[in-house]
Amino acid sequence: IPKSISAICKNSLSGNYQKAKLENDYYNDLLKLLFVESNPIPVKWALYKMGKCSKGIRLPLLVLSKEYQSIIMNDLEELGLI
């Protein structure tokens, strides 16, 4: 997803707003889900599931609520990120 976010920024800066919007819309659901709880809890959980970081989290942060885990997991799978 970092390459896609970079492409969104480059397209926006070069005035290609339609292409930037299409790319952004593709990830829109995931971007919203990454803020269902205090940042960076959902982001760290998603990165852990993608194998990009360890499971550990330090206080005052808590583990992502179970109610959101399956929702985010489904979106990560649909996007081919895991």
Secondary structure, 3 states (H helix, E strand, C coil): CHHHHHHHHHHHHCCCHHHHHHHHHHHHHHHHHCCCCCCCHHHHHHHHHCCCCCCCCCCCCCCCCHHHHHHHHHHHHHCCCC
